[in-house]
Amino acid sequence: MNNNAKIGFIGLGNMGFPMAENLIKNNFTVYGYDINETARQAFAEKGGEACSKMSNAVEQADVLFVSLPTPAVVKSVYFDKGGIIDSAPANLLIVDTSTVAPELNRELGEACQKQGLRYLGSPVSGGVIGSVNATLTFMVGGPKEYFDEVYPLLDILGGNLFHLGESYDNGTVIKLINNLMIGFYTEAVGEALTLGENMGLDREKMYEILNASYGQSKIYDRNYKEYIKENDMEPGFSTDLLLKDLKLAKEMAEESGTELPIGDKLIDWYESVSKAGYGPKDMSTVYFHLKKLAKQVEL
């Protein structure tokens, strides 16, 4: 795929914007749309072709990327009047990086196929920093020939590219498993640090020791260095988005007859964290919520 290919990008949020910007940096013409006018203006300032209507970005594209936060928004973008199904040119190749239910991936793939469009369900992992640094992991489900065609673009955006089979939902299955584990790890970091501090340990010293021990994890590294240490709550990946993915993982478990005894409890817990006001904040802020609860107990 050469640089003459025109790229459409739907969704210029925390993940989509850096991906689109990296394509611009690699001399691709990128037509971007987001419902947020500020995001569109920022995109134009980076050299992108900002579109006031979603259909404009879709119609111009040889390859269309989609990066959206929730299944409801994804479904609307595809099926509403003026959406992707309505306005896409024949044979358009769509790479959807949104995290949705596997069932929705299948529905989107089949709808695109009926319309003469080509679809890949391609959720990503690596967070905002991975999107900025072009080190994302792409977990791709769909026809191998589509994956091969779009590989040069994915290689610009990511450091780990996996084709997981012909089924449109294969990538989403592993992504939801990944985020189920993230839910465990994030809670473990919050509880462990709170317990250690309440026992008189220094937070930084704990990180130094645990990071050299079996308690080390990428999530501990990410949550502590980027957020907890800096007392930063701005969302790279919000508590509400993690909660959404945990619920999708639970639906997947129910569909497959799999028990998630701790996973179910995690959903209840993160719902309480969200209701306490941390929903829009980064998922790492579960630690700050636990600290507040610990102080209440002390009082």
N, C-alpha and C positions, 0 to 999 in steps of 0.2 A: 504494500500500500504506500503510494508516494504522497508527497506533501501537497499535491493538487487536490487530494480528497477533501471534501468539505464536511466538517463535523458539526452536528447539532448537539446541544447539551440542555437537557431539561432538569432544572434543580440546581441552583447556584448557592447552596447552603454551606455548612461547615466542611462537608466532604466534597460536594460537587464543584465548588468554586476553585479549590486548589487543583483538582484534576483538570478542569477546563483551562486553567491558567498554564498548567504544564504542557498542554497541547499547543497553546498559543506560543509558548517559549520555543517549541520545536517547529515553529513556522507553519502550523496548520491554521487555516481559516476556520474559526469556531463561531457558530451562531448559538447564542445562549438565551435561555428564557428562565425567569423565576417570577413568581407572583409578587415578590418583594421588589419594589422599584429601586430601593437603595442598592440592593444586590445587583440589579441590572446596570445601574450607573457605575458601580465599582468595577463590574466586568468590562464595561466599555473603556474605562480608564486603563485597564490592563491590555487593551488592544483587541478585545473581543467584539463581535458584532452583536450588540444587544438588541433583542427583539421584544416589541411591546405585546405581541401575541404569540402564544405557544405554536400555533400553526405555521407561523413564519419560520421559526427555527426548524420545525419538522420538514417542511417542504423544501428547504434549501439543502438538506443533509444527504450525504452519501452513507454516512454512519451516524446513528443517533445514540447518545448515552443518556441514561435516565438515572437520577440520584435523588430519591424522595424519602421522606421520613416515616410514613405510615402506610399500611395497606389500603386504607380508605382513600388517601390522596392518590396513590398509584392507580387504583381502579378508576378513579375519576379522570385522571390524566389520559388514560387509554380510551375510555368508553364514552365520556361526555361529548356533546356536540362540539366540534372543532378540536377534538383531542387527537391522539396519535392515530387511532384506527380510522378516523374520519379524513385526516389530512396527509397521511404518509404517502409518498410516491411508491409505486410498485417496486418490490424487491429490496426495499430499504432494510439494512441490517441494524437491528436494535440490540444494544448491550445494556441491560437493566441491572444496575448495581444496588438497587434498593433491597432491604431485607423485608420479605413478606412471608406469608404462609406458603408451603410447598404447593398446596392446592391452587393458590392464586397464580403461582408461576406456570402451572400446567394450563390454567384457564387462559392466561395471557399468550402463552406460546401457541395454543390451539387457535385462538382468535386471530393472531397474527398470520398463522399459516393459511387460514381460510381467506384472508385478505391479500394474500400474495406477498406477505412481509416475512422477514427472517428474524428470529428472536433467540437471544441467549439470556438465561437467568444467571447473573454474575455478581452475587454479593461479594463485598470486600471486607477485609480485616486489616487493622493497622492504625486505625484512628486518624484524627486530623493530622497528626505529625507525619503519619505514613502517607497521607494524601499530599501534604506539602512537599515532602522529601521524595515522592515518587517511589516509595518502597512498599506499597500495598500488596497484600495477598489477594489475588483474584481466584474465586472458586466458581468455576463455570460449568453450567449444565446446558446441553443443547447439541445440535449437530456438530461433529468434529470439523467439517469443512468450513462452517461459519467461524469457529474458534481459530482455525488456521488463518482465515482471511483477516481477522481483526487482531491477530497476535502482535503485529508490529506496533499497534496503538497501545495495547495492554502492556507491552514491554516498555513503553515510554512512562507509563503510569505506575507500574508495579515492579516489585523485585521477586515475587513468587507467583507463577502463573500455573494453575492446575485445571486441566479439563477432566471432569469427573464422570463423563458419560453422556449419552444421547438424550436422556430425560431432562426436560427443562428445569426440574426442581432439585436435581442432585446437588448443585452448589448451595442451595438454600438449606438443605438438610444438614450439611456439615457446618454451615455458618451458624445455624441455631444451636447445634451442639457446642460449637466454640463459645457462643455467648452465654449458654447455660454455665459453662465452666467459668467464664468471666464473672458471672453473678456470684458463684461460690468464692472465687479468689478475692473479689472486691470486698465482700462481707468479711472474709477471713482477715484481710489486711486491717480493716476497721476495728474488728474485735481484738485482734492480737496487739495492735498498737495501743489501744485504749487500756487493755489489761496491763500491758507492760508499764505504761506511764503511771497507772494507779498503784503499781507495785514499786514505784520510785525509779524506774529506768529512764534513761535519756533517749528520746525519740531518734536522734541522729545515730547514736551508738547502736541502738537496736537495728537500724537499717544496715549499718556497716557489718554487723555480725550475721544477721539473718540473710543478707545478700550474698554471703560467702558460705551459707549453709543450705540444707535441703529445703528450708522454708522460702528460698528465693523463687521468684516468678517474674515474668515480664509484666504482669499486672501490678505486683508490688512495686517494681521499678518505676512503672508509668505513674501509678497513683501517688506514690510518695514523692518522687523527684519533681514531677510536673505540677502537682496540685497541693498535696498535704504540706510538704516542706515550705511551699511558697504561700500557704494559706489562700490559695486561688480556687474559687468555686465556679469560674466561668466554664461553660460546658464544651468539652471536646466530644464527649459522649454522655448525654444527659441521663439522669436517673430514670426519667420517664421512658426514654428510648430503650434502656436496658430492660425495664419492666415490660414494655411491649414485646420485646424479643423473648423474654422468659415465658410470657403467656403463649406466644406462638410455639415455643418449644413444648409447653404443656399440651397444647392442641395436637402437636405432632406425636407426642407420647400416647395420648388417648387414642389417636387414630391407629397406632401400631400396637396397642395393648401393653405398653411399657409403664411400669410404676416409677414415679419420681418422688420418693418419700421426703427427701430434703428439698428438692426443687419446688415442690408445692408450698412448703413453708417459706422458702425464699420469696415467692410471689407475694404472700401475705405480708412479709417483712418489708419488702421494697414498696408496697402500697402504703404502708404506714410511714415510711421515710418520705415518700412523695407528698402525702397529706400533711406532713410536718413542714412543708414548704421547700423541700429539696428537689422536687420533681424537675424543674427547669435547670437545676444546677448539675455540675458534672457528677457522674456516678460515684467518684471517690469521696464525695461529701457525706456519704454514709458514715465515715469516720467522725466528722464534725457533729453529726446527729448523735452518735454514740457517746461522744464526749459530753454533750449536753445532758444526756440521760444519766451518765455517771455522776455528774455534778449534782443532779437532782437527788440521786440516791445518797450522796455524801451529806446533803443538807437535811 
